[in-house]
Amino acid sequence: MSVWLPGAPCTPSGCVVPTRTARALPEAVLRLTAVAVLVLAGVLLLPVGRRLPAGLVGRWCRWIVRAAGVRIRTTGAAAPTGGLLLVANHISWLDVPLLGAVRPARMLAKAEIRRWPLAGPLVARSGVLFIDRDRLRALPGTVARIAAALGEGSAVAVFPEGSTWCGRGQGSFHRAVFQAAIDAGVPVQPVRIHYRDASGATATAPAFVGDDTLVASLWRVVSARGLVAEVGVRAALPPGRHPDRRALAAAAAQARGGGQERERRAGQGPVLGRAGRRAGAPDGGPDTGLVVRPRTSPCGHQK
């Protein structure tokens, strides 16, 4: 793995707290089965996914989240039609269907998925765009492919933090993908995703961080009671308003909101990542727009 890859300080042992209210075992197993069936149905339909009505794809995404026992609370305006870069903070595997419910989009995914048995070729045929996170020199080509998809009128969904965070802290929006929106002349739609428990407090149970396994994360979600996913759809940033990708990324991060400073003042105290230089490099290192270096680990909030 390359040293310039984005990273977050969050870990399952240091950050993830199961909810206090749990479902009975039979109900949790039933919900896990329902999620698996819906995901399998989606995988089988991937080759024709881009020809399915957007409304049906959006409903399927919502069904997955609700099957897991998570309620969805969406605020903000509907996403515009045409080419659109959807950008959001990244906490959980649930974020993917949540963004799909905002507007069905082509996802940017790590290149390793392409090599998965059976699922890899199907995902590739669905229109997913891949990024090779181990090869910095491949980044310009990835940006060009994203720009081409945007120019064709597609929505592309990206998590510009480059890594998952536990939900109490968040990372910077790294700049490279925003160049694609500038090149294609399309708006950027910031989205903030946040999870709460039955008491209304921030929930970290849905987080999929560090060396956590997907099975463990799935089980925490389906066995938890009272989880709510809040999806805040911010106003789209129109093309041409910001001079470069740095300014556009900063504007999108500001529009996303849910800043770490507010969480720190509330006493939750996450320690944030620091963007802008290659891990292990001195100040003034190459600006890839995709790098982050955490100050410390784990993110620091108390269980």
N, C-alpha and C positions, 0 to 999 in steps of 0.2 A: 504493500500500500504506500502511495506517495506521501511525502511529508507535507505537501501543500493542501491535502484534503481538508474540507471543513470538519469541525468537530464541536461537540457540546460537552460541558462538564457534568451533565446529568447521568446518573447511574441508577439501576433498579434498587440497589440496597440503600443508596443515599437519598433518593428522591421519591420513590413510588410508595404511596401509602394506600393500602386497600380501604375501601369504604367500610363504614361501621355497620351498615345494614346489608346483609347478604341474602341472596335468594336460596330457596331450598334446592337441594341437589338435583331432583328430577326436573325442576323448571329450568335450571341453568343448563342442564344437558339438552333439554328440548330447544332452548334458544341457540345453543352452539350448533345443533343439527340444522336448525333453520338457516343460520348464517351460512353454513357449509353448502347447503342445497342452493341457496341463492347465488353464492359465489360460483359454484360449479355451473349453474345455468348460464351465468354471465360469461364464463370462460368458453363454454360451448358456442355461445353466440358471438364471440369476439370477431371471427372472420367477417361477419356481416354487420358488426356493431356500428360502423360509420353510416350504414344505410338505414338504421332504425330511427324512428321518430324521436326527436330530442325529448319530448314529453315523456315517452316511455322509458328512456334511459334515465331521466331524472327521477322518475318514480321508483325504478329499480334501485337506484342509489339510496333513496330514502328508505326503502324496504329493508335493505341490509342493516342500516343503522338502527331502525326500529326493531328488527328481529333480534338484534343484540341487546335489546332492552333499554336503549338510550333514546330519550325524547329529544326532538330538534326544536330549537327556538331560533328563527331567522329574523333578522332585522335589516332594514335598508331597502334600496331599490333593486329592481330586477336588473340582471346583467344585460348590457346592450347586445344586439346581434352583430354579425360580421366579425372580422378579425379582432381578437381580444387576448391580451396576456393576463391571465388570472394568477395572482400571487398571494400567498398566505403563509402565516407561521405554521410550524410543523411540530405536532405533538404525538400523533397516534396514526395507526393504520386506518382508523376511522376518518381521518382527514380527507382521504382520497374520495370515498363516496359522498362525503359532505360537500366537497367542491363540485363533484358531479351533479349534486342536487341543485347547486347554484346555477350552473350551466354545464351541460355535457361538453367535455373538452378532451383534446389529446394530451395525455400526461407526459411529462418528462421523467424518465425512469433510469436507474443505473443500468449500465450495459450488461452486468452479470445476469440480469433476468433473461436476456436473450438466449443464454446458454442453458436455462433450466429445461429439463426433459419435458416434452409434450407442451407444457404451458408456454415456454419461451417462444416457439414458432407462432403459436396462436396469438400471443400478446403482440408480437412484431407485426402480424397481419392486421391487427386492430387499428393501427395508426399511431401507436405509442412511439415517442421520440426518445432515443437513448443517448445518454452521456457517459463517456468513458472517463470515470473519475480518476483513473490511474495514469492518464496521459494528458498532461497539460497542453501539449501541442495539438491535440484533437479538439480543443475548446473552440477555436474559430469556426471549424466546420460544423460543430453542434449549433452554435449561434446562427450560422447561415441557414441550417435546416429549420430551426425554429422560425426565423424570419420568413422563410419561404412558406411554411404552413400558415403563418399569420397573414401573409400577403394573399393567400388563396381564400381567406375568409374564415379560417378555422379559429376556434378558441384553443389556447394552449395553457395548461395548468402547471404551475411551477411552485416549488417551495424554496425560495431563494436563501433561506438560512443554511441550506445544505446539509442539515442534520436535524434530528428530532430533539426537542427540549421537553422537560417534564410538565410545563404549563405554568409554573410559578416564575420562571425566568424565560427569556427569549433571546434569540441571536440577532445579529445584524442582517439586513438584506444585502447580499453580495451582488455585485453590479453586472456581471457578464450577461445574464439573460435579458437585462433591460435594454441592452444594445439591440437585441432582436426586435423589440417593439419600436425603437427609434428607426431602425432600418426599414421596417415594414410600414411605418406611419400609422400605427394602430394604438388605441387607448390601452391603459393598464388599469385593471380592476383589483384594488387591494381588498383582502378579506381577512378578518380576524376570527380565529377559532379558539374557543375557550370551553373548558368542561367544569361543571359544578356538580356537587353531590346533593343529597336530599335536603341538607341544611342550608344550601346556597353558597357554601364555601368552595374555593377552588379545589377541584378533584384532580389528583395525579394518577388515579387508578388506570385511566385509559392510556397512559403514556407508554410508548414503545421506544425505550432509550438504552444506550450503552450495549451491554452484552445480553440484554433481555431477549427471550425467545418469543416468537410469534404465538406459540401455543400458550405460554404463560400470560401474555398480554390479552389474548382472546378470552382466556378463562377468567381473568380479573374483571373484564368488562361484562361478560354474560352472567357472572355470579353476583355482580353488584346490583343493588337496588337504588333507584332514585337518581341515576346519572342523567344529566342534561347537557346537550351539546349546543352551545351558543355560537351562532354563525352571523357575524356582523359584516354585511356587504357594504363597503364604503363607496362613495361616489367615484366613478371612473375618472382617471386622469387623462385628459384629452391629449392627442399627439401634438407635438410642436411647442408645448408650453415650457418644457425643460430643455436646456441646451445640450446636456450630455447624460450619459448613463449614471454618473455619480449623483447628479442632482435628481434624476428621475427615481433612482433607488431610494434616496433619502426622503423624497416626497411620498413615495409609496409606504415606506416604513412609518413615517409620521401619520399618514392617513390610516394605516393599520391600527395604530393606537395600542392600548393595553400595555403601556410602557413599563419598563422595569423600575423606573424611579417611583412610580406609584406603588408598586408592590413593595419596594424597599421601605417607603414611608409607612406602609401598612404593617411593617414589622415582620414581613415574610423573608426579607433579606437574601434574595438570590444573588449570586456572584456571576457577573455577566461575562460573555466571551468578548474578546477584543479582535476587531476585524482590521484588515488592511495590510498584513505582512505574512510572508511565508513562515510556517512554523520553523523556528530555529534560525531564521534569517535576521540580520540586523535591520535597524530602521532604514527605510528607503529601498526595501526589497521590491521585487517585481509586483506590480499591481495586477493580479489576475482577476480581481472582482469576485473570487469564489473562496477566499481564504478566511480562516478564523483561528484564533489562538486563545484558548481559555486561560484566564488568570490562575484559576485553581480548580480543583475537583474534589468532591462533587459540588453541586450548585449551591449548597450551603443552608437550605431551609431546614427547620427542625421537624422531626416527625411528631 
